[in-house]
Amino acid sequence: MNIRVIIYGSLLRPEGQHDFVREMAEGATVRNLIVALGYQPQHVPTILTTVNGMQASHNMRLKEGDEIVLSVMIGGG
């Protein structure tokens, strides 16, 4: 299935661009996608995700045509 990926902020861009389509196996989760893009598993909890404009859990199963936005948590004080 094809998933549109948009990356914002200081996250590395594994495809060399911030907006691209990635093919994933049926039943893949947000976490599976993040790891498949090359991000380290221990960094997954620091990556914020939305799927089709709604905040999403890393355990959410993806569907054909989903649009996922990845960004990094920013702290301040």
N, C-alpha and C positions, 0 to 999 in steps of 0.2 A: 504494500500500500504506500501511497505517496503522501508525505507530510510536509507542509510548508513551514520552514523554520525562520524566525527573525531573531537576531541577536542584538541586544542593546548594551550600552555601557562599556565597561572595560573587559568583558569576557573575550577570550580569544575566539577568533573566527576560523573554525576548522576548514571551511570551504573557501576561505579568502575573501568572503563577502558577508554582509550582515543579513541577507535575505536570499534563501535558496530552498530547493525542494530536496528532500531526503527520502529514499525508499527504506521502509522498515517492514519486518515480518508482521503478519496478522497477529493480533493479540499483544503487540509490544506496548509497554507502558512509557510514561514520561521519563522515568528513571532509565529504562532501556535506551531511549533515544539520547539522553544526555551522555550516558557512558559510551554509546556508539559514536558520538561526535568527538570522543577523545578526552572528555573531562574526567578527572580522577574520581573514583567512587567516594572518597572521603570528602570531596568538595561539593557533591550533589546537594547536601542540605543547605548550602549557602546560595544556591541558584534559585531565584524566584521564577515561577512559571505561570503563564496563562495559556489556556486552550480556548480558541474561538472567543477571545475577549473576556473570559471568566477565569478567576484565580483557580489553579488546579493543583491537586496533590501529585506528588511524584509517583504514586501508585495508580493513577488514573490510566485506563487503557485508551489507546489512541485509535481513531477511525480514519479511513480513507478521506483525504481532503481536509483534515484538521489543520488549523493554523496555530502553531505554538510559538510563543514569545518567551525568550530566555533573557534574564537580566541578573545582575549581581546585587546582593544586599549591600546597602550603604549605611554605615553607622555614623553617628555624629554625637556631638555633645557640647 
